[in-house]
Structure formats: structure tokens, C-alpha cells
Amino acid sequence: MTIWVRWSAVLVMLLCTVTSGVAQQPKKTGVLDAQALEKVVPNSFFFDDQIAPVQMRNAIAIRTQDGKIVAAGLVDSSGYAADVAQKYQGFLITSKKISIDGKTLGPGQYGFGFTSDGNFRVMDTGANDVLVVKFSQDNELKRAVPLKAVASGSDFRLYAGKKYVTIKAQ
């Protein structure tokens, strides 16, 4: 019986050592892969008094050097009024201060949209503008997709098709 107690104690110690080593591994920085997205991107997003489903195939997340997350994704905004749906295409969640094309945005949850007037709008969850910048167009982009993030030095570009803004973690 004592041999089983000893082996049990050894197994518990080994298990604790292995799991603590896994837990202490540094998390990958930069644009997260699809598996990691499932842990940080919500399935739905509350905006302007409604909940819209998130299009997971059109979601991105970035882990900054200090481990904080910046996530964005497109939503199904078909249930919204036409004026809201024209400017609201997705969500932006940041757990740290960021800048978007030089304008500061604090931690929080926001709606965003690339609008037909050439602007990238960030709105609070009540649909009020918080930040508005002109977006850029990348006509050299070979394969445009609905939403993606691309590292650009220490910054990231958030693309919607060939339109993009530059995000910098502060």
C-alpha cells in the first residue's frame, strides 16, 4: 500500500511540474491564429441596444508585447436601421490604450466601420462617434479579404478589403 502512496505522490508532483511549465510559457505576440481567436473573440456583440452575431471567419486579434489583446471582427448588422448599418460593420475591443492613425483610443469595447465618405469611424456601444480618421487605400494588395490584420513593423494594419488604418499599441 505504501508503494502506491509513493507513486501517487510522484505522479502528482510530475503533473504539477508539467502543468506549471505549460502555464508559464510566454504567449505568442502579434496576430493570433484561428485557434487562439476562439479564446478572445466573442460570438456576439452588443451595439446600439442590439446583439449582432460575430462573423468568426472575419475576426482578428493581436497580442501586444505586454500580453494585452486588441480584437476586431465583422458582425451581421442586417437587423440594424439603415443609417446605423451604413457606419457599423464590426466591433473593436482593446484591453489597452492604442492609437489609430495617430489618434488615441482608450481601453474599451467599440463599434467600427469603414464608411463611404472615406472615414474609419469608431463608436461607443451607444453608436456615438468616439474617433474618426481617414482610411488609406492599398491598391497594391493582391488578395483583398473582408477583414484581416497585418504586421507593419511594430504597428498593425487593420484591413477591410483594400481599405486600412494603422493601429499602434501604446
N, C-alpha and C positions, 0 to 999 in steps of 0.2 A: 504494500500500500504506500509506503514512503517513497518508493521509486516513482510512482505515479504522481505524487505530490511534487517531487523534484522536477520531473519532466514537465508538469503543468506550469510550474514556476518559470522554467527555462523558456517554454513556449510563449508565455505571457510577456516575458522580458524581450524576446526576439520580436514579437508582434509590435510591442510598444516602440522598439528601436526603429523598425522598418516604417511604421506609420508616422513617427515623428520626423524621420528623414524625408518622407514624401511631403509632409505638410510644410517643411522648411525650405523646399525647393523654391527658388525665385520664380515668380510668374513672368511669362513672356511679355515683353513690351511691344508696342506697335499695333498694327491692325490684327485683330483676333480672327482665328479661323472659325468655321461654322460650328464646331463642337463647343468652343468657348462662348460663342454668341448665345447659345441656349441658356447659359447661366446668368447673363447680364441684360438681355433684351426682353422686355415684357411682351406678352402675347396680345395685349390690347393697350390702348392709350386713351386717357380721359382728356378731352379738349372741348371747350365751349359747351359744357353741360351734356356731352355725349361721350360714349365709349366707342372707339373705332378699332377694328381688328388690325393688327400689325402684319404686314407682308414680310414674313421672316426671310424669304429669298432676297428681299430688298432691304436688308438691315445690315448695319456695320457697327463695330465697336473698336475703340482704340484704348489700349492701356498705356498710360503715361509712365515716365521714368520713375515716378514716386508711387506707382501702383494704382492710381486713380483711373476711373473709366469715363470716357466720352462715347456715348452711343447715339445712333440715329437710325431711323427707319421710315419707310413709306407706310402709309395706312390706307385703308379703304375709306375714303371720305365721301362716298356716294350718298350717305344719309344726311349730309350737311346741306344747309342752304347754299344756293349757287354762289353768293358773294363770299362766303367763308371757304367753300371748296376751291375757289379760284386762287386763294392765297395760302391755304393749308393743305400740304401734301404729306407731311410727316411729323415725327417727333424728334426732339433733341434733348438728351439727358446728359448732364455733366456733373460730376462729383467734385469738380474743382474749377477755379476761375480759368477761363480761356479767352482768347481774342479771336475774332472772326474778321479777317481783312483789316486788322488794326483796331477794331472796336471791342471793348471789354464786355464780357458776359459772365455773370456770377454763377455759382453752382445752382442747379435747379432743373426743372422739367419744363419744356417749352414745345410749342408747335412751330413748324417752319414751312417755308415754301419758296420756290424759285418762281417769281411772278412774271407775267408777260410784259411788265414795264421795265424789265432788266434788273430788278431788285431781288435780293435774298432777304426775306423777312423772317424774323424770329419774334414769336408772340408768347405772352404768358398763357396759362391754360384758360383764361377768360377771353382769348382772341384779341388782346390789346398788344399793339406793337411795342417791343422792348428794344429791338435792334434792327436797323435796316442798312444794308450795304449793297453796292452794285456788284453783281456777279460777273465773273470773267467767262470767256468762251474759249475752249481749246479745240480749234478746228483741225489740229494735227492728230487728235485722239483717234486711234484706229478702230477700237471696238467700244462704242458707247453702250452703257447699260443704264437701267433706271436709277440705281444708286450704288456708289462704291466710294471707298476711301483709299487714297494712295499716299504713301510717304513721299515727302518732298523736302529732303534734308531733315531738319528737326521738326518741321511742320508737317501738316497733312492737308491734302486737298479733298474736300467733300464734293463729289461729282453727282450731278443728276443729268444723265445724258452727257452732253459736251459742256454743260454749264458747270461752274465750280466756284467755291470760295475756299480760302485758306484758313485753316484752324491751327492755332498755336496754343499749347498748354502753357500756363504761367506758373 
